[in-house]
Amino acid sequence: MTLTDKTVSRERPGEIRAVPVRHYGRWVAAALILYIAIWAVYSVANNDRFGWDTINAWFWDGSILDGIVMTLELTVIAMLMGVVGGVLLAVMRLSPNPLISGVAWLYVWVFRGTPVLVQIILWFYVKALIPTFSLGIPFGPTFVHFNANDLITAFVAGCLGLGLNEAAYMSEIVRAGILSVDPGQSEAATALGMSRAKIMRRVVLPQAMRVIIPPTGNETISMLKTSSLVSVIALADLLYSVQIVYNRTYQTIPMLLVASIWYLIMTSILTVGQFYLERYFGRGTAQRQTMLERFVANLRIRAGRRA
């Protein structure tokens, strides 16, 4: 080997510049989707048959806003009943006592196996089966009597139908979250002398929240829409308020669009809240990013490549 060859071999090789792969198919697909979206929005916006004037006139009407408040109240109460009842039922299902676990299984079987609309109607007409409710000693004297017509109103029937049905579904979600926790955690807590209730409250449930929160958020969004079923018992939620208007004005499609837009607004707000709640309980794992955060991250990556 000559001196010149040795000198060349010792020289630092040239810097390799990475060139990103061009995804032309993605750009074509994005352009096509954007064109279709713009065309769809333009066609809908310029179609007078949608009744945009009627939508604008009734969108902020007092009766519609009152229906929104009723829908939100039903959603909150039903989800509170569902979450509390679901946790209780899940703990009962996991109980070593066969009677307790059997009762919980029977509850879930009944309420998941029948349509929620049927349950709402049954609760509304329960007064025909049980005219009065009494509190007292079983098979003995009673102390307090309640008239079913005064106790089971349309609002109470709606809350019972939605909340008790939701408890059956939430019990399975909570049970799945509890079972996802490593059994070694409970064994270690038992070795420290903690009671079963304290282990569940302090050790298992906090770790299970990471699994429980995402489907619970989905159930909340679903409950907001499912609450429209109470319109069959003449409870003035958002859908029933809209129905009252279009039965009087015969503007069926515009009024249904009013309800749809409001449902979209409320579910979008709940979706944003669910995202940040999931990210909070998912600390320590791969963090989800919003569309804006992903967009900014891509810009930084491209700027770094150009530099």
C-alpha angles and dihedrals in degrees: 000000000000127000091254092055091050091051093050093048091054094052117107111256117244119271114266112229115208114221115202117237113257111236100198092163091061092053092049092049092047092050091049093049091047091051092050091048093050091047092050094049092047093048093050094044092052097045108101091194090077088069099229091174090057091047091051092048096051102031095092097030116140095238091053092049091049088053090052090053090050091049092052092047091052091048095050096045094044092049092048089052090045096049096045093043092044093054091048093048093046092053089047092050090054093047116118088224106098093207094055094044091045093054090050091049091050091051092051091046094052099043096041092044097057127062116260090229090059090049092052091051092046092052090049091053097037087107087073090059099038111025093180136025120214135192121205145090114330110257087000141078121326124222107188130036127195128194109232092215090059096039103044103053123167090264093050091047090051092049092047094047094048099036099046092046091049091051089063092055094041090053090063092047092050092044090053090050092050092049090051091066114094109258088223088073091062092043092053091048090049090052088055090057099254118153121243092251092050092048090053093047100041105028115019106036096048090055093042091056091082089064097035100050101065097053090040089058089050090050090052092053090046091049091055089059096037090056087075087078090077087075087084090068092048095253108157101239123142096282095045091048089053091047091053090055099047092044086060101037100029089227093131102156097043092049092048087052089053089056092045093052092050091048089051091051093050095044090048091055090049090048091055091048091049091052095055092042091054091048091051094053091040094063112142094032133080105305120230116233131215120237089256092051091050090048092052091046091053091050091052092049092051092047090051092051092051091049 
